[in-house]
């Protein structure tokens, strides 16, 4: 007959810590999926057919968008870059 193996307190602590870690990971993933499902979040899909039509018709320009501005030295320093 085999002796019954008892679980030691440190093994219980380890299993508790492992369970807590897995629970926190699951909660974080669920929250991330909830946020991704909200309108206006996540990646936008590109309508490739419409994009190619605009390229072919010349309605796309090779200059920056109207809202674009070159990075100022202050912005570059705030972002950690050197200019």
N, CA, C and O atoms as CSV, one atom per row, in Angstrom:
chain,resi,resn,atom,element,x,y,z
A,1,UNK,N,N,0.832,-1.173,0.000
A,1,UNK,CA,C,0.000,0.000,0.000
A,1,UNK,C,C,0.882,1.243,0.000
A,1,UNK,O,O,1.878,1.309,0.720
A,2,UNK,N,N,0.502,2.236,-0.823
A,2,UNK,CA,C,1.298,3.463,-0.942
A,2,UNK,C,C,0.889,4.451,0.145
A,2,UNK,O,O,-0.290,4.594,0.469
A,3,UNK,N,N,1.883,5.121,0.692
A,3,UNK,CA,C,1.530,6.139,1.688
A,3,UNK,C,C,0.880,7.347,0.996
A,3,UNK,O,O,1.210,7.652,-0.150
A,4,UNK,N,N,-0.020,8.019,1.673
A,4,UNK,CA,C,-0.703,9.194,1.129
A,4,UNK,C,C,0.236,10.390,1.235
A,4,UNK,O,O,0.799,10.669,2.293
A,5,UNK,N,N,0.392,11.089,0.110
A,5,UNK,CA,C,1.273,12.262,0.086
A,5,UNK,C,C,0.477,13.475,0.528
A,5,UNK,O,O,-0.599,13.740,-0.009
A,6,UNK,N,N,0.985,14.205,1.488
A,6,UNK,CA,C,0.325,15.415,1.967
A,6,UNK,C,C,0.895,16.628,1.255
A,6,UNK,O,O,2.082,16.683,0.933
A,7,UNK,N,N,0.043,17.577,1.023
A,7,UNK,CA,C,0.487,18.821,0.396
A,7,UNK,C,C,1.029,19.733,1.487
A,7,UNK,O,O,0.377,19.973,2.503
A,8,UNK,N,N,2.230,20.231,1.255
A,8,UNK,CA,C,2.878,21.107,2.219
A,8,UNK,C,C,2.351,22.533,2.082
A,8,UNK,O,O,1.898,22.925,1.006
A,9,UNK,N,N,2.406,23.307,3.156
A,9,UNK,CA,C,1.912,24.694,3.097
A,9,UNK,C,C,2.581,25.528,2.004
A,9,UNK,O,O,1.924,26.365,1.385
A,10,UNK,N,N,3.865,25.317,1.757
A,10,UNK,CA,C,4.517,26.131,0.717
A,10,UNK,C,C,4.002,25.763,-0.667
A,10,UNK,O,O,3.945,26.619,-1.550
A,11,UNK,N,N,3.625,24.495,-0.869
A,11,UNK,CA,C,3.023,24.105,-2.146
A,11,UNK,C,C,1.647,24.742,-2.309
A,11,UNK,O,O,1.281,25.160,-3.407
A,12,UNK,N,N,0.886,24.816,-1.221
A,12,UNK,CA,C,-0.413,25.481,-1.269
A,12,UNK,C,C,-0.247,26.965,-1.581
A,12,UNK,O,O,-1.023,27.529,-2.352
A,13,UNK,N,N,0.755,27.594,-0.988
A,13,UNK,CA,C,1.007,29.017,-1.282
A,13,UNK,C,C,1.373,29.200,-2.743
A,13,UNK,O,O,0.913,30.138,-3.393
A,14,UNK,N,N,2.212,28.294,-3.261
A,14,UNK,CA,C,2.596,28.378,-4.670
A,14,UNK,C,C,1.378,28.208,-5.577
A,14,UNK,O,O,1.210,28.969,-6.530
A,15,UNK,N,N,0.527,27.221,-5.294
A,15,UNK,CA,C,-0.670,27.010,-6.108
A,15,UNK,C,C,-1.620,28.194,-5.994
A,15,UNK,O,O,-2.275,28.555,-6.971
A,16,UNK,N,N,-1.703,28.804,-4.810
A,16,UNK,CA,C,-2.536,29.988,-4.645
A,16,UNK,C,C,-1.998,31.151,-5.450
A,16,UNK,O,O,-2.760,31.866,-6.101
A,17,UNK,N,N,-0.690,31.346,-5.410
A,17,UNK,CA,C,-0.065,32.428,-6.181
A,17,UNK,C,C,-0.239,32.192,-7.677
A,17,UNK,O,O,-0.516,33.130,-8.424
A,18,UNK,N,N,-0.082,30.967,-8.111
A,18,UNK,CA,C,-0.272,30.632,-9.521
A,18,UNK,C,C,-1.723,30.876,-9.943
A,18,UNK,O,O,-1.972,31.428,-11.014
A,19,UNK,N,N,-2.674,30.469,-9.111
A,19,UNK,CA,C,-4.089,30.690,-9.413
A,19,UNK,C,C,-4.415,32.174,-9.481
A,19,UNK,O,O,-5.135,32.616,-10.376
A,20,UNK,N,N,-3.884,32.945,-8.532
A,20,UNK,CA,C,-4.118,34.382,-8.527
A,20,UNK,C,C,-3.534,35.042,-9.775
A,20,UNK,O,O,-4.160,35.922,-10.366
A,21,UNK,N,N,-2.340,34.620,-10.171
A,21,UNK,CA,C,-1.706,35.167,-11.367
A,21,UNK,C,C,-2.539,34.875,-12.613
A,21,UNK,O,O,-2.754,35.757,-13.444
A,22,UNK,N,N,-3.006,33.632,-12.735
A,22,UNK,CA,C,-3.829,33.269,-13.892
A,22,UNK,C,C,-5.154,34.027,-13.887
A,22,UNK,O,O,-5.645,34.418,-14.946
A,23,UNK,N,N,-5.733,34.238,-12.716
A,23,UNK,CA,C,-6.969,35.007,-12.622
A,23,UNK,C,C,-6.748,36.455,-13.055
A,23,UNK,O,O,-7.567,37.014,-13.784
A,24,UNK,N,N,-5.650,37.064,-12.615
A,24,UNK,CA,C,-5.363,38.453,-13.003
A,24,UNK,C,C,-5.107,38.570,-14.501
A,24,UNK,O,O,-5.523,39.546,-15.126
A,25,UNK,N,N,-4.432,37.591,-15.076
A,25,UNK,CA,C,-4.201,37.596,-16.527
A,25,UNK,C,C,-5.528,37.492,-17.270
A,25,UNK,O,O,-5.749,38.206,-18.248
A,26,UNK,N,N,-6.409,36.608,-16.813
A,26,UNK,CA,C,-7.712,36.443,-17.470
A,26,UNK,C,C,-8.537,37.725,-17.365
A,26,UNK,O,O,-9.192,38.119,-18.330
A,27,UNK,N,N,-8.512,38.374,-16.205
A,27,UNK,CA,C,-9.256,39.616,-16.039
A,27,UNK,C,C,-8.712,40.719,-16.943
A,27,UNK,O,O,-9.477,41.485,-17.528
A,28,UNK,N,N,-7.391,40.796,-17.051
A,28,UNK,CA,C,-6.766,41.808,-17.905
A,28,UNK,C,C,-7.112,41.566,-19.373
A,28,UNK,O,O,-7.409,42.510,-20.105
A,29,UNK,N,N,-7.076,40.318,-19.800
A,29,UNK,CA,C,-7.432,40.001,-21.185
A,29,UNK,C,C,-8.906,40.304,-21.454
A,29,UNK,O,O,-9.247,40.837,-22.511
A,30,UNK,N,N,-9.772,39.971,-20.511
A,30,UNK,CA,C,-11.197,40.249,-20.692
A,30,UNK,C,C,-11.440,41.750,-20.780
A,30,UNK,O,O,-12.255,42.197,-21.587
A,31,UNK,N,N,-10.739,42.536,-19.958
A,31,UNK,CA,C,-10.902,43.986,-20.005
A,31,UNK,C,C,-10.388,44.542,-21.332
A,31,UNK,O,O,-10.997,45.440,-21.911
A,32,UNK,N,N,-9.268,44.007,-21.808
A,32,UNK,CA,C,-8.730,44.444,-23.097
A,32,UNK,C,C,-9.678,44.127,-24.243
A,32,UNK,O,O,-9.850,44.943,-25.149
A,33,UNK,N,N,-10.289,42.958,-24.212
A,33,UNK,CA,C,-11.251,42.603,-25.262
A,33,UNK,C,C,-12.488,43.488,-25.191
A,33,UNK,O,O,-13.051,43.854,-26.223
A,34,UNK,N,N,-12.916,43.834,-23.973
A,34,UNK,CA,C,-14.069,44.720,-23.821
A,34,UNK,C,C,-13.767,46.097,-24.401
A,34,UNK,O,O,-14.600,46.682,-25.092
A,35,UNK,N,N,-12.566,46.613,-24.117
A,35,UNK,CA,C,-12.185,47.924,-24.646
A,35,UNK,C,C,-12.038,47.895,-26.167
A,35,UNK,O,O,-12.385,48.860,-26.847
A,36,UNK,N,N,-11.527,46.789,-26.693
A,36,UNK,CA,C,-11.350,46.682,-28.143
A,36,UNK,C,C,-12.691,46.625,-28.869
A,36,UNK,O,O,-12.784,47.006,-30.036
A,37,UNK,N,N,-13.726,46.152,-28.184
A,37,UNK,CA,C,-15.040,46.041,-28.818
A,37,UNK,C,C,-15.780,47.373,-28.854
A,37,UNK,O,O,-16.777,47.504,-29.565
A,38,UNK,N,N,-15.313,48.355,-28.104
A,38,UNK,CA,C,-15.981,49.655,-28.097
A,38,UNK,C,C,-15.804,50.341,-29.445
A,38,UNK,O,O,-14.802,50.132,-30.129
A,39,UNK,N,N,-16.768,51.148,-29.819
A,39,UNK,CA,C,-16.696,51.867,-31.081
A,39,UNK,C,C,-15.548,52.861,-31.088
A,39,UNK,O,O,-15.293,53.531,-30.088
A,40,UNK,N,N,-14.872,52.954,-32.192
A,40,UNK,CA,C,-13.779,53.906,-32.329
A,40,UNK,C,C,-12.451,53.412,-31.814
A,40,UNK,O,O,-11.472,54.157,-31.813
A,41,UNK,N,N,-12.400,52.182,-31.381
A,41,UNK,CA,C,-11.124,51.659,-30.889
A,41,UNK,C,C,-10.650,50.552,-31.815
A,41,UNK,O,O,-11.405,50.042,-32.642
A,42,UNK,N,N,-9.421,50.203,-31.663
A,42,UNK,CA,C,-8.869,49.127,-32.466
A,42,UNK,C,C,-8.383,49.615,-33.823
A,42,UNK,O,O,-8.316,50.816,-34.085
A,43,UNK,N,N,-8.050,48.670,-34.666
A,43,UNK,CA,C,-7.530,48.975,-35.991
A,43,UNK,C,C,-8.656,49.290,-36.937
A,43,UNK,O,O,-9.736,48.703,-36.864
A,44,UNK,N,N,-8.395,50.214,-37.817
A,44,UNK,CA,C,-9.360,50.520,-38.871
A,44,UNK,C,C,-9.035,49.654,-40.067
A,44,UNK,O,O,-7.867,49.436,-40.390
A,45,UNK,N,N,-10.068,49.163,-40.721
A,45,UNK,CA,C,-9.832,48.376,-41.928
A,45,UNK,C,C,-9.720,49.327,-43.115
A,45,UNK,O,O,-10.400,50.351,-43.176
A,46,UNK,N,N,-8.867,48.976,-44.034
A,46,UNK,CA,C,-8.625,49.806,-45.210
A,46,UNK,C,C,-9.436,49.249,-46.376
A,46,UNK,O,O,-9.387,48.053,-46.665
A,47,UNK,N,N,-10.173,50.122,-47.032
A,47,UNK,CA,C,-10.909,49.739,-48.236
A,47,UNK,C,C,-9.917,49.806,-49.395
A,47,UNK,O,O,-9.717,50.853,-50.010
A,48,UNK,N,N,-9.308,48.664,-49.668
A,48,UNK,CA,C,-8.227,48.621,-50.660
A,48,UNK,C,C,-8.716,48.998,-52.055
A,48,UNK,O,O,-7.999,49.651,-52.813
A,49,UNK,N,N,-9.930,48.588,-52.389
A,49,UNK,CA,C,-10.460,48.882,-53.725
A,49,UNK,C,C,-10.592,50.394,-53.903
A,49,UNK,O,O,-10.191,50.939,-54.931
A,50,UNK,N,N,-11.163,51.077,-52.888
A,50,UNK,CA,C,-11.319,52.532,-52.964
A,50,UNK,C,C,-9.957,53.215,-52.978
A,50,UNK,O,O,-9.770,54.205,-53.686
A,51,UNK,N,N,-9.018,52.705,-52.215
A,51,UNK,CA,C,-7.674,53.277,-52.190
A,51,UNK,C,C,-7.006,53.156,-53.556
A,51,UNK,O,O,-6.418,54.116,-54.054
A,52,UNK,N,N,-7.098,51.983,-54.154
A,52,UNK,CA,C,-6.488,51.788,-55.468
A,52,UNK,C,C,-7.157,52.667,-56.534
A,52,UNK,O,O,-6.485,53.170,-57.434
A,53,UNK,N,N,-8.477,52.851,-56.433
A,53,UNK,CA,C,-9.165,53.749,-57.371
A,53,UNK,C,C,-8.632,55.167,-57.246
A,53,UNK,O,O,-8.394,55.832,-58.254
A,54,UNK,N,N,-8.442,55.634,-56.018
A,54,UNK,CA,C,-7.918,56.990,-55.823
A,54,UNK,C,C,-6.488,57.117,-56.318
A,54,UNK,O,O,-6.113,58.145,-56.883
A,55,UNK,N,N,-5.697,56.091,-56.114
A,55,UNK,CA,C,-4.317,56.124,-56.612
A,55,UNK,C,C,-4.322,56.189,-58.136
A,55,UNK,O,O,-3.609,56.994,-58.735
A,56,UNK,N,N,-5.131,55.335,-58.753
A,56,UNK,CA,C,-5.187,55.280,-60.214
A,56,UNK,C,C,-5.732,56.568,-60.818
A,56,UNK,O,O,-5.292,56.974,-61.893
A,57,UNK,N,N,-6.681,57.217,-60.149
A,57,UNK,CA,C,-7.278,58.434,-60.696
A,57,UNK,C,C,-6.441,59.676,-60.387
A,57,UNK,O,O,-6.714,60.748,-60.926
A,58,UNK,N,N,-5.429,59.546,-59.530
A,58,UNK,CA,C,-4.587,60.696,-59.189
A,58,UNK,C,C,-5.175,61.584,-58.111
A,58,UNK,O,O,-4.692,62.696,-57.901
A,59,UNK,N,N,-6.221,61.114,-57.416
A,59,UNK,CA,C,-6.837,61.925,-56.367
A,59,UNK,C,C,-6.060,61.869,-55.048
A,59,UNK,O,O,-6.392,62.593,-54.109
A,60,UNK,N,N,-5.059,61.043,-54.968
A,60,UNK,CA,C,-4.183,61.039,-53.798
A,60,UNK,C,C,-2.957,61.870,-54.126
A,60,UNK,O,O,-2.413,61.769,-55.225
A,61,UNK,N,N,-2.525,62.676,-53.198
A,61,UNK,CA,C,-1.364,63.532,-53.454
A,61,UNK,C,C,-0.152,62.988,-52.709
A,61,UNK,O,O,-0.279,62.171,-51.797
A,62,UNK,N,N,1.002,63.449,-53.107
A,62,UNK,CA,C,2.225,62.988,-52.453
A,62,UNK,C,C,2.715,63.973,-51.399
A,62,UNK,O,O,3.871,63.895,-50.981
A,63,UNK,N,N,1.860,64.903,-50.958
A,63,UNK,CA,C,2.267,65.815,-49.887
A,63,UNK,C,C,1.587,65.392,-48.584
A,63,UNK,O,O,0.632,64.616,-48.582
A,64,UNK,N,N,2.108,65.922,-47.482
A,64,UNK,CA,C,1.583,65.551,-46.179
A,64,UNK,C,C,0.145,66.024,-46.026
A,64,UNK,O,O,-0.317,66.910,-46.745
A,65,UNK,N,N,-0.542,65.421,-45.086
A,65,UNK,CA,C,-1.923,65.814,-44.808
A,65,UNK,C,C,-1.955,67.239,-44.256
A,65,UNK,O,O,-0.946,67.743,-43.763
A,66,UNK,N,N,-3.108,67.876,-44.341
A,66,UNK,CA,C,-3.242,69.255,-43.875
A,66,UNK,C,C,-2.953,69.402,-42.387
A,66,UNK,O,O,-2.487,70.454,-41.949
A,67,UNK,N,N,-3.220,68.375,-41.616
A,67,UNK,CA,C,-3.015,68.462,-40.168
A,67,UNK,C,C,-1.580,68.150,-39.771
A,67,UNK,O,O,-1.210,68.335,-38.611
A,68,UNK,N,N,-0.777,67.687,-40.697
A,68,UNK,CA,C,0.594,67.297,-40.392
A,68,UNK,C,C,1.470,68.519,-40.202
A,68,UNK,O,O,1.346,69.503,-40.931
A,69,UNK,N,N,2.353,68.454,-39.224
A,69,UNK,CA,C,3.381,69.480,-39.081
A,69,UNK,C,C,4.683,68.798,-38.679
A,69,UNK,O,O,4.658,67.815,-37.938
A,70,UNK,N,N,5.808,69.296,-39.149
A,70,UNK,CA,C,7.084,68.689,-38.771
A,70,UNK,C,C,7.289,68.779,-37.257
A,70,UNK,O,O,6.812,69.709,-36.607
A,71,UNK,N,N,7.988,67.822,-36.725
A,71,UNK,CA,C,8.267,67.797,-35.293
A,71,UNK,C,C,9.172,68.954,-34.909
A,71,UNK,O,O,10.203,69.191,-35.537
A,72,UNK,N,N,8.770,69.670,-33.867
A,72,UNK,CA,C,9.606,70.757,-33.361
A,72,UNK,C,C,10.688,70.172,-32.470
A,72,UNK,O,O,10.546,69.043,-32.000
A,73,UNK,N,N,11.778,70.916,-32.221
A,73,UNK,CA,C,12.821,70.402,-31.328
A,73,UNK,C,C,12.278,70.056,-29.931
A,73,UNK,O,O,12.739,69.101,-29.306
A,74,UNK,N,N,11.304,70.830,-29.445
A,74,UNK,CA,C,10.743,70.543,-28.125
A,74,UNK,C,C,9.975,69.215,-28.133
A,74,UNK,O,O,10.086,68.421,-27.199
A,75,UNK,N,N,9.195,68.986,-29.198
A,75,UNK,CA,C,8.470,67.730,-29.295
A,75,UNK,C,C,9.415,66.543,-29.431
A,75,UNK,O,O,9.192,65.479,-28.854
A,76,UNK,N,N,10.466,66.751,-30.199
A,76,UNK,CA,C,11.437,65.692,-30.384
A,76,UNK,C,C,12.128,65.350,-29.078
A,76,UNK,O,O,12.344,64.176,-28.779
A,77,UNK,N,N,12.479,66.369,-28.293
A,77,UNK,CA,C,13.131,66.125,-26.995
A,77,UNK,C,C,12.174,65.435,-26.036
A,77,UNK,O,O,12.588,64.573,-25.260
A,78,UNK,N,N,10.885,65.809,-26.082
A,78,UNK,CA,C,9.906,65.173,-25.196
A,78,UNK,C,C,9.712,63.706,-25.531
A,78,UNK,O,O,9.406,62.897,-24.655
A,79,UNK,N,N,9.892,63.362,-26.801
A,79,UNK,CA,C,9.759,61.991,-27.232
A,79,UNK,C,C,11.051,61.200,-27.098
A,79,UNK,O,O,11.077,60.004,-27.385
A,80,UNK,N,N,12.115,61.852,-26.666
A,80,UNK,CA,C,13.387,61.174,-26.465
A,80,UNK,C,C,14.277,61.142,-27.685
A,80,UNK,O,O,15.318,60.487,-27.672
A,81,UNK,N,N,13.890,61.834,-28.736
A,81,UNK,CA,C,14.686,61.839,-29.960
A,81,UNK,C,C,15.695,62.987,-29.947
A,81,UNK,O,O,15.628,63.887,-29.110
A,82,UNK,N,N,16.606,62.932,-30.873
A,82,UNK,CA,C,17.575,64.028,-31.015
A,82,UNK,C,C,17.424,64.617,-32.385
A,82,UNK,O,O,17.417,63.890,-33.378
A,83,UNK,N,N,17.305,65.904,-32.460
A,83,UNK,CA,C,17.166,66.603,-33.730
A,83,UNK,C,C,17.998,67.838,-33.724
A,83,UNK,O,O,18.019,68.573,-34.711
